[in-house]
Amino acid sequence: MRITLGRAAAILTLVAAVAGIVWAVLPEPVAVDTAVVARGRFVAMVEEDGKARIRERYVVAAPLAGRLARVPLKAGDRVTAEQTITIIMPAYAPLLDLRSRREAEERLGAARAALDRVRATVERSQAEAGQAQKELARTRTLLERGVASAQALERAELAMRVADRDLRAAEFQRDAAEHEFAQAKALLARYEQPAEGPAETWHVTAPVSGVLLKVAQESETAVQPGAAIVEIGDPLDLEIVVDVLSTDAVEIRPNAAVTIVNWGGPGALEGRVRRIEPAAFTKVSTLGVEEQRVNVLVSPPSAWSGLGDGYQVDAQITVFARDDAVILPTGALFRRDDTWNVFVIVDGRAETRTVTLLRRSGRVAAIAGGVEPGERVIVYPADRVATGIRVKAR
């Protein structure tokens, strides 16, 4: 059959129409976000906020009760060991109401009367002792003349000893009564006249050299034993405490590298884990969930200038590192049954690959097998993405 120009044009028109129909029927490629699988150093970190604090703090407390003088020092002042911080003086006498004052005056009168009574007893005992001594001397004289008997001398000596003991007992009672009278008199005297002589004072001194971190009690006041007065520490002796989840603390090892960011200065600071505390504690998160957390102590970085006690920082603690690792975004991973999978773009279509996950950290993950560096994977695949579906990168 002879193909004319008209027939050729009709055939071309038919083919174009069929291709247009097929193109219209085919689904549009799904727009997806993509990322390239890379090879490099992978570091897994535990990221938590922490705060700087002075490692050794000394709280100076009142050793005894009394009246604390005003502390002349301010927070930030430097002190040396054994330097006097303030003094503690005797407390003021408590106020007496009318009834208590009357009772004190009556006790003073009773003590005066008891003292007079005991003094009279002493005088009587002195008289009896003098009489017994005279009787003893007379009996001895009579015994020498042969008028008195030895038995009479023994009775005279016994009477002398008894009188002497009674006199000593009366003198002791007089001393006790004098003390009680003086005590009752002193109770009223301290309200009526000033105390004699200077008041006794106790000097509160600094146990170590350092800087005052806090003045707990600045003004003059009455204090009890153990009341905090000031806190002393060395601002150069800093450490950083980071509370992490107990599940993360299991992987942290002493001397692990720590990167300190968002500390207020330029760049990042480098530190090392000094200690992981052995006991956890319960902490309620911002969402109201109880969490078991562990304090991780970080040695101060080499260039800590600008940090101070209680300053907030963000710490990144290294728990795993590997060089020459295959890295891709964690958003590309999804679970299917018991395996981890990704969608790889091959010739414009999505292809499912099963991968071996080595470790995840934040937004990236290390893969042990399943993809190769340079391949492009789909990040956060939508429900429309499936094996064989045409896709296009946004």
C-alpha positions in Angstrom: 0.0 0.0 0.0 1.3 3.4 -1.0 1.8 5.7 2.0 0.9 9.1 1.0 1.6 12.3 2.9 -1.9 12.5 4.2 -1.8 9.0 5.6 1.5 9.6 7.4 0.0 12.7 9.0 -3.0 10.8 10.1 -0.9 8.0 11.6 1.3 10.6 13.5 -1.8 12.3 14.8 -3.2 9.0 16.0 0.1 8.1 17.8 0.2 11.5 19.5 -3.4 11.1 20.6 -2.7 7.6 22.1 0.5 8.9 23.8 -1.5 11.8 25.3 -4.2 9.5 26.6 -1.5 7.2 28.2 0.2 10.2 29.7 -3.0 11.5 31.1 -3.9 8.1 32.6 -0.4 7.6 34.3 -0.2 9.0 37.9 1.9 12.1 38.6 5.2 11.5 40.3 5.0 12.0 44.1 7.0 15.0 45.4 9.3 13.9 48.2 12.2 15.2 50.3 15.5 13.5 49.7 18.9 13.3 51.2 22.2 11.8 50.0 23.8 8.9 51.9 27.2 10.1 53.0 30.4 8.6 54.5 32.2 10.2 57.4 32.7 10.3 61.1 29.6 9.4 63.2 29.3 10.5 66.8 26.4 9.5 69.1 25.8 12.0 71.9 23.6 12.4 74.9 22.3 16.0 74.9 21.0 17.5 78.1 21.1 20.9 79.8 23.3 21.3 82.9 24.7 24.0 85.2 28.1 25.1 86.4 28.8 25.0 90.1 31.7 25.4 92.4 33.1 22.0 93.3 33.9 22.7 97.0 31.5 24.9 99.0 32.0 25.8 102.6 28.9 26.9 104.6 29.9 28.9 107.7 27.3 28.4 110.4 26.8 29.8 113.9 28.6 27.5 116.4 26.4 28.7 119.3 23.3 30.7 120.0 23.5 34.4 120.6 23.3 37.8 118.9 24.9 37.9 115.5 26.6 41.2 114.6 26.0 42.7 111.1 28.2 41.0 108.4 30.3 43.8 106.8 31.3 41.7 103.8 29.4 41.4 100.5 29.0 38.5 98.0 32.1 38.5 95.8 34.5 39.8 98.5 37.6 37.7 98.9 38.5 36.3 102.4 41.5 34.5 103.7 41.6 31.5 106.1 41.0 32.5 109.8 39.8 35.9 108.8 37.0 37.2 111.1 33.7 37.4 109.2 31.5 38.6 112.1 31.1 38.1 115.8 28.4 36.5 118.0 27.5 38.3 121.3 25.4 37.2 124.2 21.7 37.5 123.5 19.6 40.2 125.2 17.7 39.2 128.3 14.1 38.2 127.6 11.4 40.8 128.5 9.5 40.2 131.8 5.8 41.0 132.0 4.3 42.4 135.2 3.5 38.9 136.6 7.0 37.5 135.8 8.7 40.5 137.3 6.7 40.2 140.5 7.5 36.5 140.7 11.2 37.3 140.3 11.0 39.9 143.1 9.3 37.4 145.4 12.0 34.8 144.6 14.6 37.4 145.5 12.9 38.0 148.8 12.6 34.3 149.5 16.3 33.9 148.8 17.2 36.8 151.1 15.1 35.2 153.9 16.7 31.8 153.4 20.2 33.4 153.5 19.4 35.1 156.8 18.1 31.8 158.2 21.2 29.9 157.2 23.4 32.7 158.6 21.6 32.3 162.0 22.2 28.6 161.8 25.9 29.2 161.1 26.1 31.5 164.2 24.4 28.9 166.3 26.8 26.1 165.1 29.8 28.4 165.8 28.5 28.9 169.3 28.0 25.2 169.8 31.4 24.4 168.4 33.0 26.9 170.8 31.2 25.4 173.8 32.2 21.9 172.7 35.8 23.0 172.5 35.6 24.5 176.0 34.0 21.3 177.4 36.8 19.2 175.8 39.5 21.4 177.3 37.8 21.2 180.8 37.4 17.5 180.6 41.1 17.0 179.8 42.1 19.2 182.7 39.9 17.1 185.0 41.3 13.9 183.6 44.8 15.1 184.4 43.8 15.8 188.0 42.1 12.4 188.3 38.6 13.8 188.7 37.1 12.9 185.3 37.1 9.5 183.6 38.4 8.5 180.2 34.8 7.8 179.1 33.9 11.5 179.8 36.9 12.6 177.6 35.7 10.4 174.8 32.2 11.9 175.0 33.7 15.4 175.0 35.8 14.6 171.9 32.8 13.2 170.1 30.7 16.3 170.9 33.5 18.4 169.6 33.7 16.5 166.3 29.9 16.6 165.9 29.8 20.3 166.5 32.6 20.9 164.0 30.8 18.9 161.3 27.5 20.8 162.0 29.4 24.0 161.6 30.9 23.0 158.3 27.5 21.8 157.0 25.9 25.2 158.1 28.7 27.0 156.2 28.0 25.0 153.1 24.3 25.8 153.3 25.2 29.5 153.8 27.4 29.4 150.6 24.5 27.8 148.6 22.0 30.3 150.0 24.4 33.2 149.0 24.6 31.9 145.4 20.8 31.5 145.2 20.4 35.0 146.5 23.0 36.4 144.0 21.2 34.5 141.2 17.8 35.9 142.0 19.4 39.4 142.4 21.1 39.1 139.0 17.9 38.2 137.3 16.5 41.6 138.2 19.7 43.6 138.2 20.2 43.1 134.4 17.0 45.0 133.8 17.8 47.8 136.2 21.5 48.4 135.5 24.0 47.6 132.7 26.2 44.5 133.0 29.6 45.1 134.5 32.5 44.7 132.2 32.7 44.0 128.5 30.4 41.4 127.0 32.0 38.1 125.9 32.1 37.7 122.1 32.8 34.8 119.7 34.7 35.5 116.5 33.3 33.6 113.4 36.2 33.0 111.1 36.6 31.7 107.5 37.7 28.1 107.4 39.5 28.5 104.0 40.6 31.2 101.6 38.2 32.0 98.8 35.3 34.3 97.7 32.0 34.9 99.4 29.4 33.2 97.3 26.4 34.1 99.4 25.7 36.1 102.5 22.8 34.2 104.1 22.4 36.6 107.0 23.6 40.1 106.5 21.8 42.1 109.3 22.3 41.8 113.0 19.9 39.2 114.4 19.5 36.4 117.0 20.8 33.1 115.7 20.6 29.5 116.8 23.4 26.9 116.6 23.8 25.7 113.0 22.2 28.8 111.3 24.0 29.5 108.0 25.8 32.8 107.8 27.9 32.8 104.6 29.0 30.5 101.9 32.7 30.4 100.7 34.2 28.9 97.6 36.8 29.2 94.9 35.2 30.5 91.7 38.0 29.0 89.7 37.3 25.5 90.9 34.2 24.8 88.7 32.5 21.7 87.5 29.4 21.1 85.4 26.6 18.8 86.6 24.3 17.3 84.0 21.3 15.2 85.0 20.6 12.6 82.3 18.2 9.7 82.0 19.3 6.6 83.8 18.9 4.7 80.5 21.5 7.1 78.9 23.8 7.1 81.9 24.5 3.4 81.4 26.4 4.2 78.2 28.4 7.1 79.6 31.9 6.3 80.7 34.4 8.4 82.8 36.7 10.6 80.8 34.2 10.7 77.9 34.4 13.8 75.7 31.9 16.5 76.5 31.0 19.5 74.2 29.5 22.5 76.1 27.4 24.8 73.9 25.0 27.7 74.6 27.0 28.8 77.5 26.9 32.5 76.6 30.3 32.8 75.0 31.6 32.3 71.5 32.1 28.8 70.2 32.0 25.6 72.2 33.9 24.5 75.2 35.5 21.0 75.6 35.4 19.0 78.9 35.6 15.5 80.2 33.3 13.3 82.3 34.8 13.1 85.8 32.3 11.0 87.6 28.9 9.3 87.1 27.0 9.3 90.4 26.0 5.8 91.5 22.5 6.6 92.6 19.6 7.9 90.5 16.8 10.3 91.7 13.3 10.9 90.5 12.5 14.1 88.6 9.2 15.3 87.1 9.6 16.4 83.5 7.9 19.4 82.0 5.2 17.0 80.7 4.5 15.8 84.2 6.2 12.4 83.7 8.4 11.0 86.5 11.8 10.2 85.2 14.8 8.5 86.8 17.8 10.6 86.3 21.5 10.4 87.2 24.0 13.3 87.8 27.0 13.3 85.6 29.9 15.5 86.8 32.0 17.1 84.1 35.5 18.5 84.7 35.9 22.2 84.0 36.9 23.0 80.4 40.2 24.6 79.7 38.7 27.9 78.6 35.9 28.4 81.0 36.2 32.2 81.2 32.8 33.8 81.8 31.2 30.8 83.5 30.1 31.2 87.1 28.4 29.3 89.9 24.9 28.3 88.9 25.2 29.3 85.2 23.2 27.2 82.7 24.8 25.3 79.8 24.0 22.7 77.2 26.2 19.6 77.3 26.7 17.0 74.6 28.3 13.9 76.0 29.9 11.5 73.5 28.9 7.8 74.1 29.8 6.3 70.7 32.1 7.3 67.8 33.1 5.7 64.5 35.2 6.9 61.6 34.3 6.1 58.0 30.7 5.3 58.8 27.8 5.3 56.3 25.4 8.1 57.5 21.9 9.0 56.6 19.1 11.1 58.2 17.0 9.2 60.9 13.9 10.6 59.1 14.6 8.2 56.2 14.2 5.1 58.5 11.0 3.3 59.1 10.1 0.0 60.7 8.5 -2.9 58.8 8.0 -6.0 60.9 11.3 -6.5 62.7 13.6 -4.7 60.3 14.6 -1.2 59.5 14.0 0.0 55.9 14.5 3.0 53.7 13.2 4.1 50.3 16.0 4.6 47.7 15.4 6.5 44.5 16.4 4.4 41.5 15.7 5.7 38.0 13.0 8.0 39.3 11.2 5.3 41.3 11.1 4.4 44.9 12.8 1.2 45.9 12.5 -0.4 49.4 15.8 -1.4 51.0 16.3 -3.3 54.2 19.2 -1.8 56.2 21.2 -2.8 59.2 21.1 0.0 61.8 24.3 0.5 63.7 23.4 3.5 65.9 21.2 6.6 66.0 22.0 10.0 67.4 19.7 12.9 67.1 18.9 13.6 63.4 21.5 11.1 61.9 22.0 7.4 62.0 24.9 5.1 61.2 24.2 2.2 58.8 26.2 -1.1 58.7 24.7 -2.3 55.4 21.9 -2.0 52.8 22.8 1.3 51.1 25.9 2.8 49.6 27.3 6.3 49.9 26.1 8.6 47.1 22.6 7.0 46.8 19.6 9.2 47.4 17.0 8.3 50.0 13.6 9.6 50.8 13.2 11.5 54.0 9.9 11.3 56.0 8.1 9.3 53.2 4.4 10.0 53.0 1.7 7.2 52.8 1.6 7.5 49.0 5.2 6.4 48.7 5.6 2.7 47.9 7.9 0.4 46.0 7.8 1.2 42.3 6.0 4.6 42.7 7.5 7.4 40.5 8.9 10.2 42.7 10.5 13.5 42.2 12.6 15.5 44.5 11.2 18.8 45.8 
